[in-house]
């Protein structure tokens, strides 16, 4: 169950990392499960392909994609420590949340 706007497109902002958790990638999508699969199969951004970012650490759902895009821009300007604090507030053990989506 999700929030949807009149066009039926809710929005997600999400944070991925790699196996060593050395990088964080922030993205946005209207179809989170599909987008994560794309990242897993090397069809994501050049950054996620280069650093093998396939572990979903965090996501937020919004009523529409425009709100998600605004939040993505905000998070991309945050310091790494702020992002980690946000992630750990919802996912303290840094588990891969992808398993919870399916």
C-alpha positions in Angstrom: 0.0 0.0 0.0 1.4 3.3 -1.0 0.7 6.9 -1.4 -0.2 7.9 -5.0 -1.0 11.1 -6.7 -3.7 11.5 -9.4 -1.4 10.1 -12.0 -0.8 7.0 -9.9 2.9 7.7 -9.5 4.2 7.7 -5.9 7.9 8.5 -5.5 10.8 6.9 -3.6 14.1 8.3 -2.6 16.6 5.5 -1.7 20.2 5.0 -0.6 22.3 2.2 -1.8 25.8 1.0 -0.9 28.3 -1.6 -1.9 29.5 -4.8 0.0 32.2 -2.9 1.9 29.8 0.0 2.6 32.5 2.4 1.4 30.1 4.5 -0.8 26.6 5.8 -0.6 24.4 6.4 -3.7 21.2 8.4 -3.5 18.6 7.9 -6.1 14.9 8.4 -6.9 12.3 6.3 -8.7 8.6 5.8 -9.0 9.0 2.1 -9.0 11.5 1.2 -6.2 11.4 -2.6 -6.6 12.0 -2.4 -10.4 14.8 0.2 -10.0 16.7 -1.9 -7.4 16.5 -4.9 -9.7 18.0 -2.7 -12.5 20.9 -1.8 -10.2 21.4 -5.4 -9.2 21.8 -6.4 -12.9 24.1 -3.5 -13.9 21.5 -1.3 -15.5 21.7 1.5 -12.9 23.7 4.7 -13.1 27.4 4.7 -14.1 28.2 5.3 -10.4 26.4 2.3 -9.1 27.9 0.1 -11.8 31.4 1.3 -11.1 31.1 0.9 -7.3 28.7 -2.1 -7.4 26.1 -0.4 -5.3 23.3 -3.1 -4.9 22.5 -3.0 -1.2 19.4 -1.0 -0.3 20.1 0.6 3.1 17.3 3.2 3.3 14.2 4.5 1.5 11.4 6.9 1.9 8.1 6.9 0.1 6.3 10.1 -1.0 2.8 10.8 -2.5 4.3 12.0 -5.7 7.6 11.8 -7.6 8.2 15.6 -7.3 8.4 15.4 -3.5 10.8 12.5 -3.8 13.0 14.4 -6.2 13.1 17.4 -3.9 14.1 15.1 -1.0 16.8 13.5 -3.2 18.3 16.9 -3.9 18.3 17.7 -0.2 20.0 14.5 0.8 22.7 14.8 -1.9 23.8 18.0 -0.2 24.2 16.4 3.2 27.5 15.3 4.8 28.1 11.6 4.8 27.8 11.5 8.6 24.3 13.0 8.4 23.3 10.4 5.8 24.6 7.6 8.0 22.8 8.9 11.0 19.5 9.0 9.0 20.1 5.4 7.7 20.9 4.1 11.2 17.8 5.8 12.6 15.7 3.3 10.6 18.2 0.5 9.9 20.7 0.4 12.8 22.3 -2.9 11.6 22.6 -1.7 8.0 20.7 -4.7 6.7 19.8 -5.0 3.0 16.2 -3.8 2.9 15.7 -5.2 -0.6 14.5 -8.5 1.1 11.7 -6.6 2.8 10.4 -5.2 -0.5 9.6 -8.5 -2.2 
